[in-house]
Amino acid sequence: MSTEQLMQRFAAALETDISILKELCSEDCKLWHSNDNVWMEQRPALEAFMVAQQAGMIPKFDEVRTMATANGFLAQTSLTMPKIGKIHALQLMTVKDGRISSIEEYIGPEMDLAARLAEA
């Protein structure tokens, strides 16, 4: 698949059906999250995410935007989680041989940083 096709399908996965990622990622695709700083195999992580989403624990992603990079593409999105609030995510995908070979996911809750700093 071309990077442009991967970008379109990735956005569709986040907006409609996360299981689409199975066809976009290489068998040995690795995933990293900023919240725990751990690299893991993407497939088991995706399976766990799908179970949580089907159980209603994870809402749909909002405002998915993608942009090509030299080695793949970026996706920017957000979602609103119960008990947490709005979370922003930036995902950096590396593409090799027409498939996503790694995903780095930077996750941050929306907050008023100026107010937080003033509290300190």
VOPAGU-2260 file (C-alpha; in pm, 1 decimal, decimal comma):
REM VOPAGU-2260
SITE   aa  ch    i         X         Y         Z
SITE  MET   A    0       0,0       0,0       0,0
SITE  SER   A    1     117,6     354,9     -60,8
SITE  THR   A    2     168,1     589,1     233,5
SITE  GLU   A    3    -133,0     791,4     116,0
SITE  GLN   A    4    -350,0     476,8     117,3
SITE  LEU   A    5    -219,1     379,9     461,7
SITE  MET   A    6    -300,5     728,0     592,2
SITE  GLN   A    7    -657,3     707,7     461,6
SITE  ARG   A    8    -712,8     356,2     597,6
SITE  PHE   A    9    -556,5     446,5     935,0
SITE  ALA   A   10    -794,2     742,7     971,0
SITE  ALA   A   11   -1085,5     515,1     877,6
SITE  ALA   A   12    -973,4     265,3    1142,3
SITE  LEU   A   13    -977,4     531,6    1414,2
SITE  GLU   A   14   -1306,8     680,9    1297,9
SITE  THR   A   15   -1506,2     365,1    1224,7
SITE  ASP   A   16   -1344,5      25,1    1285,7
SITE  ILE   A   17   -1016,9     -13,9    1474,5
SITE  SER   A   18    -982,5    -373,6    1351,0
SITE  ILE   A   19    -878,0    -229,0    1011,6
SITE  LEU   A   20    -532,7    -183,1    1169,4
SITE  LYS   A   21    -477,4    -558,9    1141,4
SITE  GLU   A   22    -444,6    -528,2     763,9
SITE  LEU   A   23    -226,5    -215,0     777,8
SITE  CYS   A   24      43,4    -330,5    1019,0
SITE  SER   A   25     329,7    -570,0     957,4
SITE  GLU   A   26     334,0    -897,1    1150,7
SITE  ASP   A   27     617,0    -767,9    1371,0
SITE  CYS   A   28     480,9    -414,3    1419,5
SITE  LYS   A   29     578,0    -262,8    1754,9
SITE  LEU   A   30     380,3      -6,9    1954,2
SITE  TRP   A   31     503,7     244,8    2213,1
SITE  HIS   A   32     289,0     459,6    2444,6
SITE  SER   A   33     414,4     773,7    2616,5
SITE  ASN   A   34     207,2     695,2    2926,0
SITE  ASP   A   35     415,4     387,9    3019,5
SITE  ASN   A   36     729,5     424,8    2801,7
SITE  VAL   A   37     716,0      57,6    2699,3
SITE  TRP   A   38     749,7     -99,3    2352,5
SITE  MET   A   39     511,2    -391,0    2295,2
SITE  GLU   A   40     386,0    -608,9    2013,9
SITE  GLN   A   41     109,3    -427,1    1832,5
SITE  ARG   A   42    -122,6    -723,6    1771,1
SITE  PRO   A   43    -194,1    -818,4    2136,7
SITE  ALA   A   44    -226,9    -448,8    2223,7
SITE  LEU   A   45    -478,4    -403,3    1940,9
SITE  GLU   A   46    -678,2    -707,2    2053,9
SITE  ALA   A   47    -698,8    -568,2    2409,7
SITE  PHE   A   48    -798,1    -225,4    2275,4
SITE  MET   A   49   -1072,7    -379,1    2060,4
SITE  VAL   A   50   -1215,2    -569,0    2359,4
SITE  ALA   A   51   -1216,6    -251,5    2570,2
SITE  GLN   A   52   -1376,2     -51,4    2288,0
SITE  GLN   A   53   -1646,4    -315,0    2231,1
SITE  ALA   A   54   -1719,8    -308,0    2605,9
SITE  GLY   A   55   -1786,1      66,6    2578,0
SITE  MET   A   56   -1476,8     167,0    2774,8
SITE  ILE   A   57   -1318,6     358,7    2485,4
SITE  PRO   A   58   -1520,7     605,7    2278,0
SITE  LYS   A   59   -1469,2     692,1    1913,1
SITE  PHE   A   60   -1179,0     912,5    1812,5
SITE  ASP   A   61   -1252,5    1271,8    1706,6
SITE  GLU   A   62   -1095,7    1499,0    1448,2
SITE  VAL   A   63    -850,4    1251,9    1293,4
SITE  ARG   A   64    -589,3    1432,0    1082,3
SITE  THR   A   65    -295,9    1273,2     901,8
SITE  MET   A   66      22,1    1405,8     741,9
SITE  ALA   A   67     298,1    1228,1     550,5
SITE  THR   A   68     653,1    1226,1     690,0
SITE  ALA   A   69     984,9    1117,1     539,7
SITE  ASN   A   70     949,5     764,7     685,7
SITE  GLY   A   71     573,0     722,3     716,5
SITE  PHE   A   72     303,0     949,3     855,6
SITE  LEU   A   73     155,5    1124,0    1159,3
SITE  ALA   A   74    -199,0    1101,7    1289,2
SITE  GLN   A   75    -345,0    1354,0    1532,2
SITE  THR   A   76    -670,1    1286,6    1713,5
SITE  SER   A   77    -853,3    1318,3    2043,0
SITE  LEU   A   78   -1113,4    1132,7    2242,1
SITE  THR   A   79   -1308,3    1198,3    2559,6
SITE  MET   A   80   -1273,8     930,4    2825,7
SITE  PRO   A   81   -1510,1     892,7    3120,1
SITE  LYS   A   82   -1337,7     988,5    3447,1
SITE  ILE   A   83   -1040,0    1137,3    3257,2
SITE  GLY   A   84   -1180,3    1392,6    3013,6
SITE  LYS   A   85   -1042,9    1490,1    2675,8
SITE  ILE   A   86    -719,2    1320,7    2570,1
SITE  HIS   A   87    -507,2    1423,2    2272,9
SITE  ALA   A   88    -298,0    1168,4    2084,5
SITE  LEU   A   89     -25,2    1205,4    1827,2
SITE  GLN   A   90      74,0     882,1    1656,1
SITE  LEU   A   91     394,3     857,1    1453,8
SITE  MET   A   92     391,9     565,1    1210,3
SITE  THR   A   93     700,1     423,0    1041,4
SITE  VAL   A   94     620,3     254,3     709,1
SITE  LYS   A   95     829,0     -22,4     550,2
SITE  ASP   A   96     735,9    -225,6     242,8
SITE  GLY   A   97     385,7     -77,4     230,1
SITE  ARG   A   98     292,0    -166,1     590,4
SITE  ILE   A   99     312,8      10,3     925,8
SITE  SER   A  100     618,7    -130,5    1104,4
SITE  SER   A  101     603,8      78,4    1421,9
SITE  ILE   A  102     368,7     315,8    1601,2
SITE  GLU   A  103     479,2     569,8    1862,0
SITE  GLU   A  104     176,9     707,6    2045,8
SITE  TYR   A  105     212,9    1027,3    2246,0
SITE  ILE   A  106     -86,4    1070,8    2476,7
SITE  GLY   A  107    -173,6    1373,4    2689,8
SITE  PRO   A  108    -482,9    1487,0    2877,9
SITE  GLU   A  109    -619,7    1829,3    2790,0
SITE  MET   A  110    -549,1    2073,5    3070,7
SITE  ASP   A  111    -491,7    2439,8    3143,6
SITE  LEU   A  112    -114,4    2435,6    3197,7
SITE  ALA   A  113    -101,1    2800,6    3305,4
SITE  ALA   A  114    -357,1    2734,1    3579,9
SITE  ARG   A  115    -172,8    2419,2    3688,6
SITE  LEU   A  116     156,9    2607,7    3710,4
SITE  ALA   A  117      -8,5    2888,3    3908,0
SITE  GLU   A  118    -124,5    2629,8    4165,3
SITE  ALA   A  119     231,5    2516,7    4230,6
